[in-house]
C-alpha cells in the first residue's frame, strides 16, 4: 500500500529506487513501477490514455502538490478513475534538494538526448522514456494518447499560465485540446518552431500523443503554494479523469481565452561573453520595439525584428551552444489550421 495514500511522500522518502508493488481502490488498480512512477488502470475500458508528469524540475513544487492531491482523491475513492493514467514525479532527488536539477536539466534529455550527457538525470530520462513507451504500448488500438507535463517558471510572466505546444510540422492543431487549455485557465500558448528534447515533445513525436509543457505560475517551496491558483486546471483534470470527456468550446470561446504566439528566433549562446541586455526580473512575454538590441557577444548581435516581438525563457547562464531565450510574436487563431 501507499502510506496515507500519499504518493509524493512515498516518492520523496525513496528518491533513488523503489521496488514495484500494486495497490487497489474502488474504481481500479494501481501499479507503482518505479520510484515516482505510478500507473493506474480503471475497471472499465477507456479510450483515454493520460500521462501527467510533474517535478521534471525538482523545485517546481506546485504541480507536484496538485497532482498528488488528485491521486489521493482517486486512491481514497473520492474521485472515480475512468481513464488509463500514468503519473510521474520526474526528479525526486532534485525535489528533496529543492533544486531545479542535480547535474543536468532533465527536460533537455529526452528523445535520446541523454546519450550526450552524464549525471544523475541521465538514467532517469531513460527510465521515464521507457515508462511512457510501456504505458502507451498497452493502450487499445485507435485510442487517444495525451501527455500534460506540468511546470512552474523561474521568473514572472505577462501571462501567468501558459503552454508550450510541441512542434507538429504541417499537421493541423487540435481544437479540442486548445479548448481544454482555455477551460483550464491557460492564458497563452506558444507554438514551437522546431523539434526539441523536452518530455512532452518526446510523447508527441514518438508516440503520437497530444502533449504540452504547461507552465502554471512561479516556483515556490513545498508547502508555500497557493493551490487555489490552479483551480481551473484542477477542475478540468478531475472531470477528464472521472468522465473521460473533454470540455467543448467553440472557435470564438477559444479565441477569446487564449493568446497565441509563434517562435521567430532562438537566442543561442555563442561565446563566454554572451549577454542579454535585459534585467534578471524581466517577465516572460515582455515585448520590445523594432531595432532593440536584445543580445550581444563578441561574435554576434541580436536586434528585435518587429515591434511587439517578445522574449520568453531568457537565461544566458547556460553552456555555449544552448538556448538563452526565445523571441516570439503574437498570431491569431484564424492563422492556424484546426481539426
C-alpha positions in Angstrom: 0.0 0.0 0.0 0.9 3.7 -0.3 1.1 5.0 3.3 -1.7 7.6 3.8 -2.3 7.4 0.0 0.4 10.0 -0.2 2.4 9.1 -3.3 4.5 12.3 -3.1 5.7 11.4 0.5 6.5 7.8 -0.7 8.5 9.1 -3.6 10.5 11.7 -1.6 11.2 9.0 1.0 12.6 6.7 -1.7 14.1 9.1 -4.2 16.6 6.7 -5.8 14.7 3.4 -6.1 11.6 1.6 -5.0 10.5 -2.0 -5.5 7.3 -2.3 -7.6 4.1 -3.1 -5.9 0.3 -3.0 -6.5 -2.5 -1.0 -4.9 -6.3 -1.4 -5.2 -9.1 1.1 -5.0 -12.8 1.2 -5.8 -12.6 2.2 -9.5 -9.4 0.4 -10.5 -5.9 -0.9 -9.6 -2.6 0.9 -9.4 1.0 -0.2 -10.0 4.0 1.6 -8.5 6.5 0.7 -11.2 9.5 2.8 -10.2 10.1 5.5 -7.6 7.9 8.4 -8.8 6.1 6.3 -11.4 2.5 5.2 -10.7 0.2 3.6 -13.3 -3.5 3.5 -12.7 -5.8 1.2 -14.6 -9.6 1.7 -14.5 -12.0 -1.2 -14.1 -14.0 0.0 -17.1 -12.4 0.1 -20.6 -11.4 3.5 -21.9 -10.1 5.2 -25.0 -8.2 7.8 -23.0 -4.5 7.2 -22.1 -3.3 10.2 -20.0 0.3 10.9 -18.7 0.5 13.6 -16.0 4.2 14.4 -15.3 5.4 16.8 -12.6 8.6 17.6 -10.9 10.8 17.2 -14.0 12.4 20.2 -12.4 12.7 19.4 -8.7 12.0 22.8 -7.3 8.7 23.2 -9.3 6.6 22.0 -6.4 3.1 23.5 -7.1 2.1 21.0 -9.8 3.6 18.1 -7.8 1.2 19.0 -4.9 -1.7 19.5 -7.3 -1.3 16.0 -8.9 -0.6 14.4 -5.6 -4.0 15.8 -4.4 -5.7 14.3 -7.4 -4.1 11.0 -6.7 -5.2 10.9 -3.1 -8.7 11.6 -4.2 -8.6 8.6 -6.6 -6.9 6.2 -4.1 -9.4 7.3 -1.3 -12.3 6.7 -3.7 -13.4 10.3 -3.7 -12.7 10.6 -7.5 -13.6 7.8 -9.9 -11.0 6.7 -12.4 -12.3 6.3 -15.9 -9.1 6.8 -17.9 -5.8 5.0 -18.0 -3.5 7.3 -16.0 0.3 7.4 -15.7 1.6 9.8 -13.0 5.3 10.7 -13.0 7.2 12.7 -10.4 10.2 13.3 -12.5 13.2 14.2 -10.4 12.7 13.3 -6.8 16.4 13.6 -5.9 16.4 17.2 -7.0 13.0 17.8 -5.3 14.5 16.7 -2.0 17.3 19.1 -2.5 14.9 21.9 -3.5 16.9 22.3 -6.7 15.9 22.6 -10.4 18.2 19.7 -11.2 21.3 18.0 -9.8 23.7 17.6 -12.8 21.9 18.4 -16.0 18.4 19.8 -16.9 16.2 16.7 -17.2 13.9 18.4 -19.6 16.7 18.6 -22.2 17.4 14.9 -22.1 14.5 13.2 -23.9 14.2 11.7 -27.4 17.6 10.1 -26.7 19.5 13.3 -26.0 20.5 11.7 -22.7 23.3 9.8 -24.5 25.2 13.1 -24.8 25.4 13.8 -21.1 26.5 12.4 -17.7 24.9 12.7 -14.3 22.0 11.7 -12.1 19.4 12.8 -14.6 20.7 10.6 -17.5 19.4 7.2 -16.3 16.3 8.9 -15.0 15.5 10.2 -18.5 15.9 6.7 -19.9 13.7 5.3 -17.2 10.9 7.9 -17.9 11.1 7.3 -21.6 10.6 3.6 -21.1 7.7 4.2 -18.6 5.9 6.3 -21.2 6.7 3.8 -24.0 5.4 0.9 -22.0 2.3 2.7 -20.9 1.2 3.7 -24.4 2.2 0.3 -25.8 -0.5 -1.2 -23.6 -3.2 1.1 -24.9 -6.1 -0.1 -27.1 -5.5 0.3 -30.8 -7.0 3.5 -32.0 -7.3 5.0 -28.5 -6.2 8.5 -27.8 -2.9 9.5 -26.1 -2.3 12.6 -24.0 0.6 13.9 -22.0 0.5 17.1 -19.9 3.8 18.0 -18.4 3.1 20.5 -15.6 5.7 23.0 -14.5 6.1 26.4 -12.8 8.5 29.0 -14.1 11.6 30.6 -12.5 10.5 34.1 -13.4 7.2 36.0 -13.7 5.2 36.2 -16.8 2.9 38.7 -18.5 0.7 35.6 -18.9 0.7 33.7 -15.6 -0.3 30.4 -17.1 0.9 29.4 -20.5 1.6 26.3 -22.6 4.5 25.4 -24.9 2.9 23.4 -27.8 5.3 20.9 -29.3 6.3 21.3 -32.9 4.0 19.4 -35.2 5.2 20.4 -38.6 2.4 20.9 -41.2 -0.2 18.9 -39.1 -3.3 20.8 -38.0 -3.8 21.9 -34.5 -6.4 20.1 -32.4 -9.3 22.4 -31.5 -10.4 20.0 -28.7 -7.1 20.4 -27.0 -7.0 24.1 -27.4 -10.5 24.2 -25.8 -9.2 22.1 -22.9 -6.4 24.6 -22.4 -8.8 27.5 -22.5 -11.1 25.8 -20.0 -8.1 25.1 -17.8 -7.4 28.7 -17.2 -4.4 28.9 -19.6 -3.7 32.4 -20.8 -1.3 31.9 -23.7 0.0 29.2 -26.0 3.5 29.2 -27.5 3.7 27.2 -30.8 7.1 25.6 -31.1 9.0 26.1 -34.3 11.3 23.0 -34.3 11.8 19.6 -32.6 13.2 19.8 -29.1 14.3 17.3 -26.4 11.6 18.1 -23.8 9.4 15.4 -22.2 6.2 16.5 -23.8 7.8 16.7 -27.3 9.0 13.1 -26.8 5.5 11.8 -26.2 4.2 13.9 -29.1 6.8 12.9 -31.7 7.5 9.3 -30.6 4.0 8.2 -29.6 1.6 10.5 -31.4 0.3 11.9 -28.1 -1.3 15.3 -27.7 1.4 16.7 -25.4 2.1 20.1 -23.8 4.5 21.7 -21.4 2.2 23.6 -19.1 3.6 26.5 -17.1 1.3 27.3 -14.1 2.9 30.3 -12.4 6.0 30.8 -10.3 8.2 28.5 -8.4 7.6 28.2 -4.6 8.9 25.7 -2.0 6.8 22.7 -0.8 4.0 23.9 1.5 4.1 27.5 0.2 2.0 27.0 -2.9 -1.5 28.5 -3.2 -3.3 25.6 -4.9 -6.4 27.7 -5.4 -4.5 29.4 -8.2 -4.6 26.0 -10.0 -8.3 25.5 -9.5 -9.3 25.8 -13.2 -6.9 23.1 -14.4 -7.7 21.0 -11.2 -11.4 21.0 -12.3 -10.7 20.1 -15.9 -8.3 17.3 -14.9 -10.8 15.9 -12.4 -13.6 16.0 -15.0 -11.3 14.3 -17.6 -10.2 11.6 -15.2 -13.7 10.8 -13.9 -15.7 11.2 -17.2 -13.1 10.5 -19.9 -14.5 13.6 -21.7 -13.1 17.0 -22.6 -14.9 20.3 -22.3 -16.4 21.5 -25.6 -15.5 25.1 -26.6 -16.2 26.7 -29.9 -13.8 28.7 -32.0 -14.9 32.0 -30.6 -14.6 30.9 -27.0 -11.1 29.7 -27.6 -10.1 32.9 -29.4 -11.5 35.0 -26.6 -9.5 33.0 -24.0 -6.1 32.2 -25.5 -3.3 34.4 -26.7 -1.2 32.6 -29.3 2.5 33.2 -30.1 4.8 31.8 -32.7 8.6 31.5 -32.3 10.5 33.8 -34.5 14.1 33.2 -33.4 16.1 31.2 -30.8 18.8 33.2 -29.0 21.8 30.8 -28.8 24.7 31.5 -26.6 27.8 31.6 -28.9 30.6 32.8 -26.6 31.5 33.1 -22.9 30.8 36.9 -23.1 27.3 36.4 -24.5 24.8 38.5 -22.6 21.1 39.5 -22.7 20.6 43.3 -22.4 17.6 42.9 -20.0 17.4 42.8 -16.3 17.0 39.5 -14.4 13.5 40.3 -13.4 12.1 40.9 -16.9 8.9 38.8 -17.3 8.3 36.2 -19.9 6.4 37.7 -22.9 7.8 41.2 -22.4 7.6 43.0 -25.7 10.2 45.3 -27.4 10.4 47.8 -30.1 11.9 47.1 -33.5 15.6 47.5 -33.5 16.1 47.0 -29.8 19.4 45.2 -29.1 18.3 42.2 -27.1 21.5 40.2 -27.0 25.2 40.7 -27.8 28.5 39.0 -27.7 31.9 39.4 -29.3 30.6 37.1 -32.0 27.1 38.4 -32.7 24.3 40.8 -32.0 20.5 40.3 -32.0 18.2 43.2 -32.9 14.4 42.9 -32.5 12.9 42.5 -35.9 9.4 43.8 -35.3 7.7 45.9 -32.6 5.8 43.7 -30.3 8.2 40.8 -30.6 8.7 39.4 -27.0 11.2 37.4 -25.0 10.4 34.1 -23.3 12.7 31.9 -21.2 15.6 34.4 -21.0 18.6 32.8 -19.4 22.2 33.5 -20.5 23.6 31.3 -17.7 23.7 28.2 -20.0 26.6 26.4 -21.7 27.8 27.7 -25.1 25.6 26.3 -27.9 22.4 26.2 -25.7 19.4 28.4 -25.9 19.5 31.6 -24.0 15.9 32.6 -24.8 13.2 32.6 -27.5 11.8 35.6 -29.4 8.1 35.2 -30.1 5.4 37.0 -32.0 1.6 37.2 -31.5 -0.5 35.4 -34.1 -4.3 34.9 -34.4 -6.2 31.7 -34.0 -7.6 32.2 -37.6 -4.0 31.8 -38.9 -4.0 28.1 -37.7 -5.3 25.1 -39.5 -7.6 23.3 -36.9 -9.1 19.9 -36.8 
